Amino acid sequence: MARMSVCYSSRSIISHKGFNCMNDAEEMTDADLIKAVNELKQQIKITNLENDILERTIMRLDPSLMSNIQQAIEYASKLASSSTIGGSFMRSQTSRFDFSPSKILSSPSRASTRRVESSAKIGGTTVFGAGTRINVMARLELVSTEMEILMQKLVNARKKASKQHAMLKAQLEEIELRVADIEKASAAFNQEVIVDGWDKLAQRIPAEIWIRYMTEWMKICDSQIGKLRLRTSTLNTQFAKFKGQIKIKAELNDKLRPVDFDKIKIENQEAVATIEQKTKQLEELKKMTGDANLNLTVHKKAMWEQNSYLVKIVDTIKTKERQTKAIDKERENIQVQADALAVRLTEVKKVRSTYEVPDVMEYVAVKAALGDLQKGAKLLENRLRIQHIALTSLQSKLRFMKA
């Protein structure tokens, strides 16, 4: 890009000083030479920054001036190459181009331009091979203006970047939801159709399973689409509502005057006084409510005690009734047992009245006969055991003889 005449004037000064430096180069020490080079580098850096700011200002105010500046820079480069030409010839040639601050800083904003022109004319100094230079105040004004513009651009870029970041974040979330739905649907399809729907006998997937799965899936999709449509309609309604509120606030912002704010302030004061009055009434009502709650608690406690005593009495009555029923049942059982014992007692009395005690000698004879019979039975059992043993031995002998 093209650079300003300030650069040209600075270069002219540097080149003009360069002749003296060339003449005195042999007399300078290394430290002075390094110091001079560093100063020149610093001046070049500052000049480049000034040229950048002036170029931005010209492109913002009147871009058509950059053509003249481009021609001036080309001509300055030619003059730098032919440094043997005299100063009068350079002044006569540079007078063909108009590089005054009034020409460069002309813009639609006449107030700021007028200030820059006056400051430039007052503080300007004529340099060999250049026009009037811009003073420090004009440079500060240009720098502050460019800084404000750059800050505004930075704020706009940040807002745009935040909106784009939010949009990209929403798109990423939507893509993640879509990927999750696709993976879920794919897993369900593989499980229900490919794995569970495989017919081992026919070695294929029946068409009925595929059709049934697709029908159910379409029903689920329709239900989800209905929900999303309802949600979208709700969001659109809310958006229209908020948009209307913003429009109303914008209209009110255009129509409102300081008198309206004073009116609102007076209304707010009246509302605050009303709120304080209502607050006092509410505090009194809270006190009355507290007293009523205290009385209610006392009566409620007494009622709970009465209810607990009544419950105990009812439980006692029920217990006594159960005990009465149990006693009645027990009385009936005892009555039945008493009747049975009475019948048995009658029978025993009858047996006792008809029972006769036998003679003692007859009892002794019967006992003696019983003892003889028991002794004979025991002898017979011994004989039977002996004969059984003899039979067992004979059978074993017979088996041995046959063998």
ZITA-V917497 format. One record per pair of residues at least 6 apart in sequence whose C-alpha atoms are under 6 Angstrom apart, sorted by sequence separation. I is the first residue (numbers start at 1). J is the second residue. D is the distance in Angstrom with one decimal. If there is no record, write none. Layout:
# ZITA-V917497
{{I & J & D} {I & J & D}}
This chain:
# ZITA-V917497
{{126 & 132 & 5.5} {198 & 204 & 5.9} {199 & 205 & 5.8} {106 & 113 & 5.8} {125 & 132 & 5.8} {198 & 205 & 4.8} {105 & 113 & 6.0} {124 & 132 & 5.2} {197 & 205 & 5.8} {124 & 133 & 5.0} {123 & 135 & 5.4} {120 & 134 & 5.0} {102 & 117 & 5.2} {120 & 135 & 5.6} {116 & 138 & 5.3} {99 & 131 & 5.9} {100 & 132 & 5.7} {91 & 129 & 5.9} {61 & 107 & 5.2} {4 & 51 & 5.6} {3 & 51 & 5.6} {2 & 70 & 5.4} {9 & 130 & 5.2}}
